[in-house]
Amino acid sequence: MVQVLSVLVIPLLTLFFGYVASSSIDLSVDTSEYNRPLIHFTPEKGWMNDPNGLFYDKTAKLWHLYFQYNPNATAWGQPLYWGHATSNDLVHWDEHEIAIGPEHDNEGIFSGSIVVDHNNTSGFFNSSIDPNQRIVAIYTNNIPDLQTQDIAFSLDGGYTFTKYENNPVIDVSSNQFRDPKVFWHEDSNQWIMVVSKSQEYKIQIFGSANLKNWVLNSNFSSGYYGNQYECPGLIEVPIENSDKSKWVMFLAINPGSPLGGSINQYFVGDFDGFQFVPDDSQTRFVDIGKDFYAFQTFSEVEHGVLGLAWASNWQYADQVPTNPWRSSTSLARNYTLRYVHTNAETKQLTLIQNPVLPDSINVVDKLKKKNVKLTNKKPIKTNFKGSTGLFDFNITFKVLNLNVSPGKTHFDILINSQELNSSVDSIKIGFDSSQSSFYIDRHIPNVEFPRKQFFTDKLAAYLEPLDYDQDLRVFSLYGIVDKNIIELYFNDGTVAMTNTFFMGEGKYPHDIQIVTDTEEPLFELESVIIRELNK
């Protein structure tokens, strides 16, 4: 059963038991924002894409999220700004005024990161500024035919910024040079920047003593190329059940993902302050859904590695049916490394991710069952009020018998809308024992939007069993459904899959069913917990 993590302390989230009867739904309410997520950040209006400048303010005890923002339309366009939001728990977000903006309307403040310059290496701060709030933003300044790396500093905790008078700090005379991620590397006593030379397929690694003067240390190129590299990251990640760690290089590609459009990949290896050396040349993907891109980690995290991504895909992001905003982030996730079976004979060090939720999240209704042998005569169905559109489910099951009729080797989890205009919309998640694979089908008839042909309906993930129980294969699945987005975590976070979906106007998730068409039990659901949540 997956660990749902709480902020900072990161214990196993308390699981709730029981069953609550349903009541009728008031369909007279305003449905203009019927599919706005509750706990995934969305801007009040306008367009967002990449998350930027993620950091934790240890003095104010606030998480800061900046993001690529066009307040003037629900599609990408310049001028492009850094929007800004804060949270004390990573699910309740307060949006603030624009943090950084361009000088002219044909320019943009493109993606970047934030560091806390505790020791004032930059010289921007005096003793009146709390060392935990000596905030420096490093970002790409996009002007016609040129992308440079610029910096700005904040004297008020990250709400407003002053641009450095001698910008840019790096100019290599390129219009494809962007997305700096910066961190302090203690062993080499310097700031490190990873930044993409996008269409040369290079991640460039720079070093600096003061955030102003940078030296190129090395280049990194590997993995699945696609059309271009974007949004790199480099961070040390702990290995579970040990006191060891490895460095992980993240990079994004778009377009050209093997799934279509946008995707994030990662590499495990070593970093000495000058060069990153991967353990192997294998391409591994952070999330195998269609809607997880521009991943970035938080700076100043006291325990563990936390990060989140843009929950959309460049193939269709500016066409999806939401208004007056477009796009959201994923939930924040905690990252570790674990040795995982990729087949019966091989274990590989794998990135593990689990969602971060506060213990205080409001549980409206809940259902718990144990040791259910699932058949077509014994489905499981919630009977919740279904008024929030926010659910999670945690399921551990084992496969009892493989001697079944062809085509009857699976079970499905149906996410159904309320009945509206005499119809119900549904998406489907399932597991097929003959393929040892989870799958999702997010096809909803009669919901059309431009470029939906790229909105891949069906995706699957092959997994080795999480465990064996007397030679029976054991698997687990945690999912969280929030109005128009579903995040799935298979086998305790070994594989993650994030996808958006769009039900008909006024419709949103209302109930969950677990069904199969087998007459004899093929699956024993050892534990099922389904909860309706509210922010």
C-alpha positions in Angstrom: 0.0 0.0 0.0 1.5 3.3 -1.1 2.7 5.8 1.5 0.9 9.1 1.2 3.3 11.6 2.7 2.6 14.6 4.9 4.5 17.8 4.7 8.0 18.0 6.4 7.6 15.2 8.9 6.6 12.7 6.1 4.9 10.0 8.1 2.3 7.6 6.6 -0.9 9.6 6.2 -3.6 8.4 8.6 -6.1 6.2 6.7 -9.8 6.5 7.5 -12.3 3.7 7.8 -16.0 3.3 7.6 -18.9 4.1 5.3 -21.2 7.1 4.9 -24.5 7.1 3.1 -25.1 9.3 0.1 -27.4 12.3 -0.3 -28.8 14.1 -3.3 -26.6 16.6 -5.2 -27.6 20.2 -5.8 -27.3 20.6 -9.6 -28.5 24.2 -9.5 -25.0 25.5 -8.5 -22.9 27.5 -10.9 -20.9 25.1 -13.1 -18.7 27.6 -14.9 -15.7 26.3 -13.0 -17.0 22.8 -12.5 -13.7 21.1 -13.5 -11.2 23.4 -11.6 -9.0 21.1 -9.4 -9.3 21.7 -5.6 -5.8 20.8 -4.4 -3.7 21.0 -7.6 -2.7 24.7 -8.1 -4.4 26.6 -10.9 -4.1 30.4 -11.5 -7.3 32.3 -10.9 -7.3 33.3 -14.6 -5.0 33.1 -17.6 -2.4 30.6 -18.8 0.3 28.8 -16.8 2.9 26.3 -17.8 6.3 25.4 -16.2 6.7 25.7 -12.4 9.6 27.9 -11.5 11.6 29.0 -8.5 10.3 26.4 -6.0 11.6 27.0 -2.5 10.7 26.7 1.2 11.0 29.8 3.4 12.1 28.4 6.8 11.4 31.6 8.6 7.8 32.2 7.3 7.2 28.5 7.0 5.8 28.9 3.5 6.2 27.0 0.3 6.7 29.3 -2.7 5.6 28.4 -6.2 6.4 30.6 -9.2 5.2 29.7 -12.7 5.2 30.7 -16.3 2.2 33.0 -16.6 0.2 34.8 -19.3 -2.5 36.7 -17.5 -3.9 38.1 -20.7 -5.1 34.9 -22.4 -5.7 31.2 -21.8 -2.9 30.3 -24.2 0.9 30.8 -24.2 2.0 34.2 -25.4 4.3 37.1 -24.6 4.7 39.1 -22.6 5.3 36.2 -20.2 5.7 36.6 -16.5 6.5 34.8 -13.3 3.3 34.3 -11.5 3.5 33.5 -7.8 1.6 31.5 -5.1 2.4 30.4 -1.6 1.1 27.6 0.7 1.7 26.3 4.2 0.8 22.7 3.3 1.4 22.3 -0.5 -2.4 21.9 -1.3 -3.9 25.2 -0.1 -2.5 27.9 -2.3 -2.8 31.7 -2.1 -2.1 33.5 -5.4 -0.1 36.8 -5.3 0.7 39.6 -7.6 3.1 38.9 -10.5 6.7 38.5 -9.2 8.9 39.3 -12.2 8.0 40.7 -15.6 9.7 41.6 -18.8 10.7 45.1 -20.0 8.8 44.9 -23.3 5.6 43.1 -24.6 7.6 41.0 -27.1 9.8 39.5 -24.3 9.3 36.9 -21.6 10.7 35.9 -18.2 11.2 32.3 -19.0 11.8 29.4 -16.6 14.3 29.3 -13.8 14.9 28.7 -10.2 15.4 30.4 -6.8 18.2 30.0 -4.2 18.5 31.3 -0.7 21.9 33.1 -0.5 22.3 32.5 3.3 25.9 33.8 3.3 25.3 36.8 1.0 27.8 35.5 -1.7 26.1 37.8 -4.1 26.4 41.0 -2.0 22.8 41.9 -2.6 21.8 41.8 1.1 22.7 43.5 4.4 22.3 42.3 7.9 18.7 43.5 8.1 17.6 40.7 5.8 17.0 37.3 7.5 19.5 34.8 6.1 16.6 32.5 5.3 15.0 35.1 3.1 18.0 36.3 1.0 16.3 35.2 -2.1 17.8 35.3 -5.6 16.0 34.3 -8.7 17.9 32.9 -11.7 15.9 32.9 -14.9 16.0 33.0 -18.7 15.4 36.4 -20.2 13.8 35.8 -23.6 14.1 38.7 -26.1 13.8 38.5 -29.9 16.5 36.2 -31.2 18.4 35.8 -27.8 18.0 33.9 -24.6 20.3 34.9 -21.7 20.5 33.9 -18.0 19.7 36.8 -15.7 19.3 37.2 -11.9 17.1 39.3 -9.6 16.9 39.6 -5.8 14.1 40.1 -3.3 14.2 42.0 -0.1 10.6 41.2 1.0 10.6 37.4 1.2 10.1 36.7 -2.5 7.1 38.9 -3.4 8.9 41.5 -5.4 12.2 41.5 -7.2 14.9 43.9 -8.3 16.8 42.9 -11.4 20.6 42.9 -11.3 21.9 46.0 -13.0 24.7 44.1 -14.8 22.4 41.4 -16.3 22.9 39.1 -18.1 25.1 36.9 -16.0 25.5 34.4 -18.9 25.2 35.2 -22.6 26.4 32.6 -25.1 24.7 34.4 -28.1 22.0 31.7 -28.5 18.3 31.8 -28.9 18.0 28.2 -27.6 19.6 28.5 -24.1 17.3 28.3 -21.2 15.8 27.1 -17.9 18.6 27.4 -15.3 18.3 25.3 -12.1 20.8 26.5 -9.5 21.9 25.0 -6.1 24.7 25.3 -3.7 27.2 22.4 -3.8 28.9 22.1 -0.4 31.8 19.8 -1.4 33.1 22.1 -4.1 32.1 25.3 -2.3 30.3 26.9 -5.3 26.9 27.5 -6.9 26.1 25.1 -9.6 23.8 25.8 -12.6 22.4 23.3 -15.0 20.9 24.9 -18.0 19.9 23.5 -21.4 21.5 24.3 -24.7 18.2 23.1 -26.0 18.7 22.2 -29.7 22.3 21.1 -29.3 21.1 18.4 -26.9 23.4 19.7 -24.1 22.8 20.2 -20.5 25.6 22.7 -19.5 27.0 22.7 -16.0 28.3 26.0 -14.8 30.0 27.0 -11.5 30.0 30.3 -9.6 31.2 31.7 -6.3 28.8 34.6 -6.3 25.8 34.0 -8.7 27.2 36.7 -10.9 30.3 35.3 -12.6 30.0 31.8 -14.1 32.4 29.3 -15.6 31.4 26.4 -17.8 32.5 23.2 -16.1 31.1 20.5 -18.4 28.3 19.3 -20.7 26.0 16.4 -20.4 24.1 14.6 -23.2 22.2 11.3 -23.0 18.9 9.6 -23.2 16.0 10.1 -25.5 16.6 13.3 -27.5 13.2 14.2 -29.1 13.3 17.6 -30.6 15.1 19.5 -27.8 16.2 19.5 -24.2 14.4 21.7 -21.6 14.0 22.3 -17.9 17.0 20.4 -16.4 17.6 19.7 -12.8 20.3 18.0 -10.7 19.9 16.9 -7.0 21.2 14.4 -4.5 18.5 11.8 -3.7 18.6 9.4 -0.8 18.6 5.6 -1.3 15.9 3.9 0.8 17.0 1.7 3.8 20.5 3.0 3.7 22.6 6.0 4.6 23.7 6.4 1.0 22.5 8.6 -1.9 23.1 9.2 -5.6 22.8 12.2 -7.8 19.9 12.4 -10.3 19.9 14.5 -13.4 16.4 15.4 -14.7 15.7 16.8 -18.2 12.6 17.3 -20.2 12.0 16.8 -24.0 9.4 18.4 -26.1 8.2 17.7 -28.7 9.2 14.2 -29.5 8.2 12.1 -26.4 7.7 8.4 -27.2 4.2 9.0 -25.8 3.7 12.1 -27.9 4.5 15.7 -27.0 6.2 16.3 -23.7 7.9 14.1 -21.1 10.5 14.1 -18.3 13.4 11.7 -18.1 16.1 11.1 -15.5 19.6 9.6 -15.0 21.1 8.2 -11.8 24.8 8.8 -11.3 27.6 10.7 -9.5 28.5 14.4 -9.4 31.7 15.9 -8.1 30.9 19.6 -8.5 32.1 19.7 -12.1 30.8 16.8 -14.1 27.8 14.5 -13.9 28.6 10.8 -14.8 25.5 8.5 -15.1 25.7 4.9 -13.9 24.4 3.7 -17.3 23.0 5.0 -20.6 19.5 3.8 -20.0 16.6 6.2 -20.5 14.2 6.3 -17.6 11.0 8.4 -17.5 9.9 10.2 -14.3 6.2 9.8 -15.1 4.7 7.8 -17.9 1.4 9.7 -18.2 0.7 12.3 -20.8 0.5 15.3 -18.4 3.7 15.7 -16.4 6.3 18.1 -17.8 8.9 20.7 -16.7 9.5 18.9 -13.4 11.4 20.9 -10.8 12.5 20.3 -7.2 12.1 22.6 -4.2 15.1 24.4 -2.7 15.6 24.6 1.0 13.8 21.4 1.9 14.9 20.2 5.3 14.0 16.5 4.9 14.0 14.6 1.6 13.6 15.7 -2.0 10.3 17.3 -3.0 9.2 18.4 -6.5 6.3 19.0 -8.8 5.5 19.5 -12.5 3.2 21.2 -15.0 0.3 18.9 -15.4 -0.3 19.2 -19.1 1.2 18.5 -22.5 2.2 20.9 -25.3 0.3 18.8 -27.8 -3.1 20.1 -26.6 -2.5 22.3 -23.5 -3.9 25.5 -25.0 -7.1 23.7 -26.3 -8.4 21.8 -23.3 -11.9 22.8 -22.1 -11.3 24.9 -19.0 -12.1 28.5 -18.4 -11.1 31.2 -17.3 -7.7 29.4 -16.7 -5.7 26.8 -18.4 -3.4 24.2 -16.7 -2.5 23.1 -13.2 0.5 21.7 -11.4 0.8 18.1 -10.2 0.8 17.5 -6.5 4.1 17.9 -4.8 5.9 14.5 -4.5 8.6 13.1 -2.3 11.5 11.4 -4.1 13.8 8.6 -3.1 15.8 5.8 -4.8 15.0 2.1 -4.4 16.4 -1.1 -5.9 13.4 -2.5 -7.8 13.0 -5.7 -9.8 12.7 -4.9 -13.5 12.4 -8.6 -14.2 12.9 -11.8 -12.2 16.7 -11.7 -12.3 17.6 -7.9 -12.3 17.2 -5.1 -9.8 17.9 -1.5 -10.8 18.1 1.7 -8.8 14.8 3.4 -9.5 13.3 6.8 -8.7 10.4 6.4 -6.2 7.7 9.0 -5.9 4.8 9.4 -3.5 2.4 12.3 -3.2 2.6 14.8 -0.3 -0.7 15.5 1.4 -1.3 17.2 4.8 -2.6 15.1 7.7 -5.2 17.7 8.1 -6.9 17.2 4.7 -10.7 17.0 5.2 -12.2 13.6 4.7 -15.8 13.9 3.8 -16.7 10.2 3.3 -14.8 6.9 3.3 -15.2 3.2 2.5 -12.9 0.4 3.7 -13.0 -3.3 2.8 -10.6 -6.2 3.3 -10.0 -9.6 1.7 -12.7 -9.2 -1.0 -12.6 -11.9 -3.7 -13.8 -9.9 -6.6 -16.3 -11.4 -9.1 -18.9 -10.1 -11.5 -21.5 -10.7 -8.7 -19.5 -8.8 -6.0 -18.5 -5.4 -7.3 -17.5 -2.6 -4.9 -19.2 0.7 -5.2 -19.0 3.9 -3.2 -22.2 5.6 -2.0 -20.8 9.0 -1.3 -22.3 12.4 -1.4 -20.0 13.0 -4.3 -20.2 16.8 -4.1 -16.5 17.6 -4.2 -15.0 15.8 -7.2 -11.9 14.9 -5.1 -11.2 11.3 -4.2 -8.3 9.0 -3.4 -8.1 5.2 -3.3 -5.5 2.8 -2.0 -5.7 -0.8 -3.1 -3.5 -3.8 -2.5 -4.5 -7.0 -4.3 -3.1 -10.4 -5.3 -3.7 -12.5 -8.4 -5.3 -15.9 -7.3 -5.5 -17.9 -10.5 -4.2 -17.6 -14.1 -6.4 -20.4 -15.5 -9.2 -18.2 -16.7 -11.0 -17.6 -20.0 -9.1 -15.4 -22.5 -10.2 -11.8 -22.2 -11.4 -12.3 -18.6 -8.2 -11.5 -16.9 -8.7 -8.0 -15.7 -10.6 -5.7 -13.2 -11.6 -2.1 -13.7 -11.9 0.9 -11.5 -14.5 3.2 -12.9 -14.5 6.9 -12.0 -18.0 8.1 -12.8 -19.6 11.5 -12.9 -22.9 12.4 -11.4 -25.9 11.9 -13.8 -26.6 15.1 -15.6 -28.8 15.5 -18.7 -29.6 11.8 -18.5 -26.0 10.7 -18.9 -23.0 9.7 -16.9 -19.3 10.2 -18.0 -16.6 7.8 -16.9 -12.9 7.1 -17.1 -11.4 3.7 -16.4 -8.3 2.4 -14.6 -7.6 -1.3 -14.5 -5.2 -4.2 -14.2 -4.8 -7.1 -16.6 -3.1 -10.2 -15.0 -2.3 -11.8 -18.4 -0.1 -8.7 -19.2 1.0 -7.8 -15.6 0.0 -4.3 -16.6 -2.0 -1.4 -15.3 -3.9 0.7 -17.8 -6.0 3.9 -18.1 -8.7 4.7 -20.6 -9.6 8.4 -20.4 -11.8 8.5 -23.5 -15.1 10.3 -22.9 -17.4 10.4 -25.9 -19.1 13.6 -27.0 -16.4 15.8 -25.3 -14.4 17.3 -28.2 -11.8 20.0 -28.4 -9.2 21.0 -31.0 -6.2 18.7 -31.3 -8.0 16.0 -29.3 -6.4 13.5 -31.7 -3.2 14.0 -29.7 -5.0 13.5 -26.4 -4.0 9.8 -26.2 -6.9 8.0 -24.6 -5.3 4.7 -23.6 -2.0 4.2 -21.7 -0.5 1.2 -19.9 2.3 0.4 -17.5 4.0 -3.0 -17.2 5.1 -3.9 -13.6 6.8 -6.8 -11.9 4.9 -7.8 -8.7 5.5 -5.7 -5.6 5.7 -8.9 -3.6 4.7 -12.6 -3.5 2.3 -14.2 -1.0 2.7 -18.0 -1.2 3.6 -17.7 -4.9 0.7 -15.4 -5.5 1.6 -12.1 -7.2 0.9 -8.9 -5.1 0.4 -5.4 -6.5 -0.6 -2.1 -5.2 -2.2 1.1 -6.5 -2.7 4.5 -5.0 -4.7 7.1 -7.0 -5.9 10.6 -6.4 -8.7 12.1 -8.6 -9.2 15.9 -8.5 -11.9 17.2 -10.8 -10.0 16.9 -14.1 -6.7 15.2 -13.2 -5.8 11.8 -11.9 -2.4 10.8 -10.5 -1.6 7.1 -10.2 1.2 5.5 -8.2 1.8 1.8 -8.8 3.6 -0.6 -6.5 4.4 1.9 -3.7 5.5 4.6 -6.1 7.7 2.5 -8.3 5.9 3.9 -11.4 3.8 7.1 -11.6 1.3 8.1 -14.3 -0.4 11.5 -14.4 -3.2 12.3 -16.8 -5.8 15.0 -17.2 -9.4 14.2 -18.4 -12.4 16.3 -19.3 -16.0 15.2 -18.5 -19.0 16.9 -20.1 -20.0 20.4 -19.1 -21.1 20.6 -15.5 -19.8 17.0 -14.8 -17.1 15.9 -12.4 -16.1 12.7 -10.5 -18.9 11.6 -8.2 -18.4 7.9 -7.4 -16.0 5.0 -7.8 -16.7 1.3 -8.7 -14.4 -1.7 -8.8 -15.7 -4.3 -11.2 -14.7 -7.4 -13.1 -16.4 -9.7 -15.6 -15.0 -12.9 -14.2 -17.4 -15.4 -12.6 -14.7 -17.1 -10.6 -12.5 -15.0 -8.3 -9.2 -14.1 -10.0 -8.3 -11.2 -7.7 -8.4 -10.9 -4.0 -8.5 -7.3 -2.8 -6.5 -7.5 0.4 -7.2 -3.9 1.3 -9.4 -1.2 -0.3 -9.7 2.3 1.1 -11.6 4.9 -0.9 -12.1 8.4 0.4 -14.0 11.5 -0.7 -11.9 14.5 0.2 -12.2 18.3 0.4 -9.7 21.0 0.7 
